[in-house]
Amino acid sequence: MKIYTKTGDTGQTSLLGGRRVSKAHLRIDAYGTVDELNSFIGLLRDQEINQKREDLLKEVQDRLFTIGATLATEPGKENVKKPDLHDEDLEVLEKEIDEMESKLPPLRHFILPGGHQVVSFCHIARTVCRRTERCVIDLMEIEHVDEIIVKYLNRLSDYLFVLGRLIAQELGVEEVTWKPRM
């Protein structure tokens, strides 16, 4: 099978279920942004400091593929076989967040992204996750999208923020707090 099909040369693509839509459609933008987020999670997973978190980050990538498949499916095509999200997927992230936060000092100020390349990767992934969430919410305003997708993306962005803080601590990097000029 060739990687190129030429079927998208006119700016159209197919959803799972067969309907052709513009590549600029909100649904395509939403699952394309999920794909971008997944790539940044892969970049995080590849960092040496995250070896102990590799399994969880792979699980997150798997869930993002699930979200992408769901978003790529034509609305109303329930017979299309695809994986789905469960409340347990949210609980996994919540448990990890709670565990990481128990190792961190309380947050009293906004934190400026940066301090170390891996911490910056976390913040980039977090902001792409927030953008993904906004894209999905935009899509929800015109077509049905299961609410658990937004919940998962919201929880994932929180996870990525706390992960960035924990990695900074593990690397001995001081968090730089935002002190607004008055």
MIDOSE-1310 file (N, C-alpha, C; in nm, 2 decimals, decimal comma, always signed):
residues 182
mkiy	+0,08/-0,12/+0,00/+0,00/+0,00/+0,00/+0,09/+0,12/+0,00; +0,06/+0,22/-0,09/+0,14/+0,34/-0,10/+0,09/+0,44/+0,01; +0,19/+0,52/+0,06/+0,15/+0,62/+0,16/+0,07/+0,73/+0,09; +0,09/+0,76/-0,03/+0,01/+0,87/-0,10/-0,10/+0,80/-0,18
tktg	-0,22/+0,87/-0,17/-0,33/+0,82/-0,24/-0,38/+0,92/-0,34; -0,34/+1,04/-0,33/-0,38/+1,15/-0,42/-0,53/+1,19/-0,40; -0,60/+1,12/-0,31/-0,74/+1,16/-0,29/-0,76/+1,29/-0,21; -0,65/+1,34/-0,15/-0,66/+1,46/-0,08/-0,61/+1,58/-0,16
dtgq	-0,57/+1,56/-0,28/-0,51/+1,67/-0,36/-0,61/+1,78/-0,39; -0,73/+1,76/-0,37/-0,83/+1,87/-0,39/-0,87/+1,94/-0,26; -0,80/+1,91/-0,15/-0,84/+1,97/-0,03/-0,95/+1,91/+0,05; -0,98/+1,78/+0,01/-1,09/+1,71/+0,08/-1,02/+1,58/+0,14
tsll	-1,09/+1,53/+0,24/-1,04/+1,41/+0,30/-1,17/+1,33/+0,35; -1,15/+1,20/+0,38/-1,26/+1,12/+0,42/-1,26/+1,10/+0,57; -1,38/+1,11/+0,63/-1,40/+1,07/+0,77/-1,42/+0,92/+0,77; -1,39/+0,86/+0,89/-1,43/+0,71/+0,91/-1,58/+0,71/+0,90
ggrr	-1,63/+0,63/+0,80/-1,77/+0,63/+0,77/-1,80/+0,67/+0,63; -1,69/+0,74/+0,56/-1,70/+0,76/+0,42/-1,73/+0,90/+0,38; -1,78/+0,99/+0,46/-1,82/+1,13/+0,42/-1,69/+1,20/+0,39; -1,69/+1,28/+0,28/-1,57/+1,36/+0,24/-1,60/+1,50/+0,29
vska	-1,50/+1,56/+0,35/-1,51/+1,70/+0,41/-1,38/+1,77/+0,37; -1,39/+1,90/+0,38/-1,27/+1,99/+0,36/-1,17/+1,96/+0,47; -1,04/+1,97/+0,43/-0,93/+1,95/+0,52/-0,93/+2,06/+0,62; -1,00/+2,17/+0,60/-1,01/+2,28/+0,69/-1,13/+2,27/+0,79
hlri	-1,21/+2,16/+0,78/-1,32/+2,14/+0,86/-1,28/+2,13/+1,01; -1,36/+2,18/+1,10/-1,33/+2,18/+1,24/-1,29/+2,04/+1,29; -1,36/+1,94/+1,24/-1,34/+1,80/+1,28/-1,19/+1,76/+1,25; -1,15/+1,80/+1,13/-1,02/+1,77/+1,08/-0,91/+1,84/+1,17
dayg	-0,94/+1,97/+1,19/-0,85/+2,05/+1,27/-0,84/+1,99/+1,41; -0,95/+1,95/+1,47/-0,95/+1,89/+1,60/-0,87/+1,76/+1,61; -0,89/+1,67/+1,52/-0,81/+1,55/+1,53/-0,67/+1,57/+1,48; -0,64/+1,67/+1,40/-0,51/+1,70/+1,36/-0,43/+1,76/+1,48
tvde	-0,50/+1,84/+1,56/-0,43/+1,90/+1,67/-0,41/+1,79/+1,78; -0,50/+1,69/+1,79/-0,47/+1,57/+1,87/-0,34/+1,50/+1,83; -0,33/+1,49/+1,70/-0,21/+1,43/+1,64/-0,08/+1,51/+1,68; -0,09/+1,64/+1,67/+0,02/+1,72/+1,71/+0,06/+1,70/+1,86
lnsf	-0,05/+1,70/+1,94/-0,03/+1,68/+2,08/+0,04/+1,55/+2,11; +0,00/+1,44/+2,04/+0,05/+1,31/+2,05/+0,20/+1,31/+2,02; +0,24/+1,39/+1,92/+0,38/+1,40/+1,88/+0,46/+1,46/+2,00; +0,41/+1,56/+2,06/+0,48/+1,62/+2,17/+0,49/+1,53/+2,29
igll	+0,38/+1,45/+2,31/+0,39/+1,35/+2,42/+0,50/+1,25/+2,39; +0,51/+1,21/+2,26/+0,62/+1,12/+2,22/+0,76/+1,19/+2,25; +0,77/+1,31/+2,23/+0,90/+1,38/+2,25/+0,92/+1,38/+2,41; +0,82/+1,40/+2,49/+0,84/+1,39/+2,63/+0,88/+1,25/+2,67
rdqe	+0,81/+1,15/+2,62/+0,84/+1,01/+2,65/+0,98/+0,98/+2,62; +1,04/+1,04/+2,51/+1,17/+1,01/+2,47/+1,28/+1,07/+2,56; +1,25/+1,15/+2,65/+1,35/+1,22/+2,74/+1,39/+1,12/+2,84; +1,52/+1,11/+2,87/+1,58/+1,01/+2,96/+1,51/+1,02/+3,10
inqk	+1,48/+1,14/+3,15/+1,43/+1,15/+3,28/+1,29/+1,09/+3,29; +1,22/+1,07/+3,18/+1,09/+1,01/+3,18/+1,09/+0,86/+3,16; +1,20/+0,79/+3,17/+1,20/+0,65/+3,15/+1,11/+0,58/+3,25; +1,10/+0,63/+3,37/+1,01/+0,57/+3,47/+0,86/+0,60/+3,44
redl	+0,84/+0,70/+3,36/+0,70/+0,73/+3,32/+0,66/+0,69/+3,18; +0,75/+0,61/+3,12/+0,74/+0,57/+2,98/+0,60/+0,50/+2,96; +0,57/+0,41/+3,05/+0,45/+0,33/+3,03/+0,32/+0,42/+3,03; +0,32/+0,51/+3,13/+0,21/+0,60/+3,14/+0,20/+0,69/+3,02
lkev	+0,31/+0,74/+2,97/+0,31/+0,83/+2,86/+0,27/+0,76/+2,73; +0,30/+0,63/+2,72/+0,26/+0,55/+2,61/+0,10/+0,53/+2,62; +0,06/+0,51/+2,74/-0,09/+0,50/+2,76/-0,16/+0,63/+2,72; -0,10/+0,74/+2,76/-0,16/+0,87/+2,71/-0,16/+0,88/+2,56
qdrl	-0,06/+0,84/+2,50/-0,05/+0,84/+2,35/-0,16/+0,75/+2,29; -0,18/+0,63/+2,35/-0,29/+0,54/+2,31/-0,42/+0,61/+2,32; -0,45/+0,67/+2,44/-0,58/+0,74/+2,45/-0,59/+0,85/+2,35; -0,48/+0,92/+2,32/-0,49/+1,03/+2,22/-0,53/+0,97/+2,08
ftig	-0,47/+0,85/+2,05/-0,51/+0,79/+1,92/-0,66/+0,75/+1,93; -0,71/+0,71/+2,04/-0,85/+0,68/+2,06/-0,93/+0,80/+2,03; -0,89/+0,92/+2,09/-0,96/+1,04/+2,07/-0,96/+1,08/+1,93; -0,84/+1,07/+1,86/-0,83/+1,10/+1,72/-0,92/+1,01/+1,64
atla	-0,93/+0,89/+1,67/-1,02/+0,80/+1,59/-1,17/+0,83/+1,61; -1,20/+0,87/+1,73/-1,34/+0,91/+1,76/-1,37/+1,04/+1,68; -1,28/+1,14/+1,69/-1,30/+1,26/+1,62/-1,30/+1,25/+1,47; -1,23/+1,15/+1,42/-1,22/+1,12/+1,27/-1,34/+1,04/+1,22
tepg	-1,43/+1,00/+1,31/-1,55/+0,92/+1,27/-1,67/+1,02/+1,24; -1,73/+0,99/+1,13/-1,85/+1,06/+1,08/-1,96/+1,06/+1,19; -2,01/+1,17/+1,23/-2,12/+1,17/+1,33/-2,23/+1,08/+1,28; -2,29/+1,00/+1,37/-2,40/+0,91/+1,34/-2,36/+0,78/+1,29
kenv	-2,23/+0,75/+1,27/-2,18/+0,63/+1,22/-2,14/+0,54/+1,34; -2,23/+0,50/+1,41/-2,20/+0,42/+1,54/-2,15/+0,28/+1,50; -2,17/+0,23/+1,38/-2,13/+0,10/+1,34/-1,98/+0,09/+1,31; -1,91/+0,21/+1,30/-1,77/+0,21/+1,28/-1,70/+0,16/+1,41
kkpd	-1,62/+0,06/+1,39/-1,55/+0,00/+1,51/-1,43/+0,09/+1,54; -1,43/+0,13/+1,67/-1,32/+0,22/+1,72/-1,31/+0,20/+1,87; -1,20/+0,23/+1,93/-1,18/+0,22/+2,07/-1,26/+0,34/+2,14; -1,27/+0,33/+2,27/-1,33/+0,44/+2,34/-1,26/+0,48/+2,47
lhde	-1,30/+0,59/+2,52/-1,25/+0,64/+2,65/-1,34/+0,59/+2,77; -1,28/+0,58/+2,88/-1,36/+0,54/+3,00/-1,33/+0,63/+3,12; -1,42/+0,64/+3,21/-1,39/+0,72/+3,33/-1,26/+0,68/+3,40; -1,22/+0,55/+3,39/-1,10/+0,51/+3,45/-0,98/+0,58/+3,39
dlev	-0,99/+0,62/+3,26/-0,88/+0,69/+3,20/-0,86/+0,82/+3,26; -0,96/+0,89/+3,30/-0,95/+1,02/+3,38/-0,89/+0,99/+3,52; -0,94/+0,88/+3,58/-0,89/+0,85/+3,71/-0,74/+0,82/+3,72; -0,69/+0,76/+3,61/-0,55/+0,73/+3,60/-0,47/+0,86/+3,61
leke	-0,51/+0,96/+3,53/-0,45/+1,09/+3,53/-0,46/+1,16/+3,66; -0,58/+1,16/+3,72/-0,60/+1,22/+3,85/-0,51/+1,16/+3,96; -0,50/+1,03/+3,96/-0,42/+0,96/+4,06/-0,27/+1,00/+4,04; -0,23/+1,01/+3,92/-0,09/+1,05/+3,89/-0,07/+1,20/+3,93
idem	-0,16/+1,28/+3,91/-0,15/+1,42/+3,95/-0,14/+1,43/+4,10; -0,23/+1,36/+4,17/-0,23/+1,37/+4,31/-0,10/+1,32/+4,37; -0,04/+1,21/+4,31/+0,08/+1,15/+4,36/+0,20/+1,25/+4,33; +0,20/+1,31/+4,22/+0,31/+1,41/+4,19/+0,30/+1,53/+4,28
eskl	+0,17/+1,58/+4,30/+0,16/+1,70/+4,38/+0,20/+1,68/+4,53; +0,19/+1,55/+4,57/+0,22/+1,52/+4,71/+0,38/+1,54/+4,73; +0,45/+1,54/+4,62/+0,60/+1,55/+4,63/+0,64/+1,70/+4,60; +0,55/+1,79/+4,58/+0,58/+1,92/+4,54/+0,54/+2,03/+4,64
pplr	+0,61/+2,14/+4,65/+0,56/+2,24/+4,74/+0,43/+2,30/+4,68; +0,35/+2,36/+4,77/+0,22/+2,42/+4,72/+0,25/+2,53/+4,62; +0,16/+2,54/+4,53/+0,18/+2,65/+4,42/+0,11/+2,77/+4,47; +0,19/+2,88/+4,48/+0,14/+3,01/+4,53/+0,14/+3,12/+4,43
hfil	+0,21/+3,10/+4,31/+0,23/+3,19/+4,21/+0,22/+3,12/+4,07; +0,20/+3,20/+3,97/+0,21/+3,15/+3,84/+0,36/+3,12/+3,81; +0,38/+3,02/+3,73/+0,52/+2,98/+3,70/+0,55/+3,01/+3,55; +0,66/+3,07/+3,53/+0,70/+3,10/+3,39/+0,76/+2,97/+3,33
pggh	+0,71/+2,93/+3,21/+0,76/+2,81/+3,15/+0,91/+2,82/+3,12; +0,98/+2,71/+3,14/+1,12/+2,70/+3,11/+1,20/+2,66/+3,23; +1,33/+2,68/+3,22/+1,43/+2,64/+3,32/+1,51/+2,52/+3,28; +1,46/+2,44/+3,20/+1,53/+2,32/+3,14/+1,46/+2,28/+3,02
qvvs	+1,53/+2,22/+2,92/+1,46/+2,18/+2,80/+1,35/+2,09/+2,82; +1,36/+1,99/+2,91/+1,25/+1,89/+2,93/+1,13/+1,96/+3,00; +1,16/+2,05/+3,09/+1,05/+2,13/+3,15/+0,97/+2,21/+3,04; +1,05/+2,27/+2,95/+0,99/+2,34/+2,84/+0,91/+2,25/+2,75
fchi	+0,95/+2,13/+2,73/+0,88/+2,03/+2,65/+0,74/+2,01/+2,71; +0,74/+2,00/+2,85/+0,61/+1,98/+2,92/+0,52/+2,09/+2,90; +0,57/+2,21/+2,91/+0,49/+2,33/+2,89/+0,44/+2,34/+2,75; +0,52/+2,31/+2,65/+0,47/+2,31/+2,51/+0,36/+2,21/+2,49
artv	+0,38/+2,09/+2,54/+0,28/+1,99/+2,53/+0,15/+2,03/+2,60; +0,16/+2,10/+2,72/+0,05/+2,15/+2,79/-0,03/+2,25/+2,71; +0,04/+2,34/+2,65/-0,03/+2,45/+2,57/-0,09/+2,39/+2,45; -0,02/+2,29/+2,38/-0,09/+2,23/+2,27/-0,21/+2,15/+2,31
crrt	-0,20/+2,09/+2,43/-0,32/+2,02/+2,49/-0,44/+2,12/+2,51; -0,41/+2,23/+2,56/-0,51/+2,34/+2,58/-0,57/+2,38/+2,45; -0,49/+2,40/+2,35/-0,53/+2,43/+2,21/-0,62/+2,32/+2,16; -0,58/+2,20/+2,18/-0,66/+2,08/+2,13/-0,80/+2,08/+2,20
ercv	-0,80/+2,11/+2,33/-0,92/+2,12/+2,40/-1,01/+2,23/+2,34; -0,96/+2,34/+2,31/-1,04/+2,45/+2,25/-1,09/+2,41/+2,11; -1,01/+2,34/+2,03/-1,05/+2,29/+1,90/-1,17/+2,20/+1,91; -1,16/+2,11/+2,01/-1,27/+2,01/+2,03/-1,40/+2,08/+2,08
idlm	-1,38/+2,18/+2,17/-1,50/+2,26/+2,21/-1,56/+2,33/+2,10; -1,48/+2,39/+2,01/-1,53/+2,45/+1,89/-1,62/+2,35/+1,81; -1,56/+2,23/+1,79/-1,64/+2,13/+1,72/-1,77/+2,09/+1,79; -1,76/+2,09/+1,92/-1,88/+2,05/+2,00/-2,00/+2,15/+1,97
eieh	-1,96/+2,27/+1,94/-2,07/+2,37/+1,91/-2,14/+2,35/+1,79; -2,09/+2,27/+1,70/-2,16/+2,24/+1,57/-2,20/+2,10/+1,55; -2,13/+2,01/+1,62/-2,15/+1,86/+1,60/-2,14/+1,79/+1,74; -2,20/+1,68/+1,75/-2,19/+1,60/+1,87/-2,04/+1,55/+1,89
vdei	-1,99/+1,57/+2,01/-1,86/+1,52/+2,06/-1,89/+1,47/+2,20; -1,84/+1,35/+2,23/-1,86/+1,29/+2,36/-1,78/+1,38/+2,46; -1,85/+1,42/+2,57/-1,79/+1,51/+2,67/-1,67/+1,45/+2,74; -1,66/+1,32/+2,74/-1,54/+1,26/+2,81/-1,41/+1,30/+2,74
ivky	-1,42/+1,34/+2,61/-1,30/+1,38/+2,54/-1,25/+1,51/+2,59; -1,34/+1,61/+2,61/-1,30/+1,74/+2,67/-1,24/+1,72/+2,81; -1,31/+1,63/+2,89/-1,26/+1,60/+3,03/-1,12/+1,55/+3,03; -1,10/+1,45/+2,94/-0,97/+1,39/+2,93/-0,86/+1,49/+2,89
lnrl	-0,89/+1,57/+2,79/-0,79/+1,67/+2,75/-0,76/+1,78/+2,86; -0,87/+1,81/+2,93/-0,86/+1,90/+3,05/-0,77/+1,84/+3,15; -0,79/+1,72/+3,19/-0,71/+1,65/+3,29/-0,57/+1,63/+3,24; -0,55/+1,60/+3,11/-0,42/+1,58/+3,06/-0,34/+1,71/+3,07
sdyl	-0,40/+1,82/+3,04/-0,32/+1,95/+3,05/-0,28/+1,97/+3,19; -0,36/+1,94/+3,29/-0,33/+1,95/+3,43/-0,21/+1,86/+3,46; -0,22/+1,74/+3,41/-0,11/+1,64/+3,43/+0,02/+1,69/+3,38; +0,02/+1,75/+3,26/+0,14/+1,80/+3,20/+0,20/+1,92/+3,28
fvlg	+0,11/+2,00/+3,33/+0,16/+2,11/+3,41/+0,23/+2,06/+3,54; +0,17/+1,97/+3,61/+0,23/+1,91/+3,73/+0,35/+1,83/+3,70; +0,35/+1,76/+3,59/+0,47/+1,69/+3,54/+0,59/+1,78/+3,52; +0,56/+1,89/+3,46/+0,67/+1,99/+3,44/+0,73/+2,04/+3,57
rlia	+0,64/+2,06/+3,67/+0,69/+2,10/+3,80/+0,77/+1,99/+3,86; +0,73/+1,87/+3,86/+0,80/+1,75/+3,92/+0,93/+1,73/+3,85; +0,94/+1,74/+3,72/+1,06/+1,72/+3,65/+1,16/+1,83/+3,69; +1,11/+1,96/+3,70/+1,20/+2,06/+3,75/+1,26/+2,03/+3,88
qelg	+1,18/+1,98/+3,97/+1,23/+1,94/+4,10/+1,33/+1,82/+4,09; +1,30/+1,72/+4,01/+1,39/+1,61/+3,99/+1,52/+1,65/+3,93; +1,52/+1,76/+3,85/+1,64/+1,81/+3,79/+1,71/+1,91/+3,87; +1,65/+1,95/+3,98/+1,71/+2,05/+4,07/+1,70/+2,19/+4,00
veev	+1,60/+2,21/+3,92/+1,58/+2,34/+3,85/+1,48/+2,42/+3,93; +1,52/+2,55/+3,96/+1,44/+2,64/+4,04/+1,32/+2,69/+3,95; +1,20/+2,68/+4,00/+1,09/+2,73/+3,92/+1,09/+2,88/+3,93; +1,07/+2,95/+3,82/+1,07/+3,09/+3,81/+0,92/+3,14/+3,82
twkp	+0,89/+3,21/+3,93/+0,75/+3,25/+3,94/+0,74/+3,39/+3,87; +0,61/+3,41/+3,83/+0,58/+3,53/+3,76/+0,55/+3,64/+3,87; +0,62/+3,75/+3,86/+0,60/+3,86/+3,95/+0,56/+3,98/+3,86; +0,43/+4,00/+3,86/+0,39/+4,11/+3,77/+0,44/+4,25/+3,81
rm	+0,48/+4,32/+3,71/+0,53/+4,46/+3,73/+0,41/+4,55/+3,76; +0,41/+4,62/+3,87/+0,30/+4,70/+3,91/+0,34/+4,85/+3,90
